[in-house]
């Protein structure tokens, strides 16, 4: 079901936190959970290495789009 089908989302738009995004993805695309975890690990490692939150912000935005 898509918004075009019935005018509503499959699930409510999740908060933009790792736990909320993971829970939403588990509903809409559970086969992508391992990919999500791998990219999360990479983003957090880059954030530490670069001393910047940019990789984490990018990760959240990417997965917010995928989990919605």
Beta strands, then each sheet from edge to edge (+ up, - down):
end
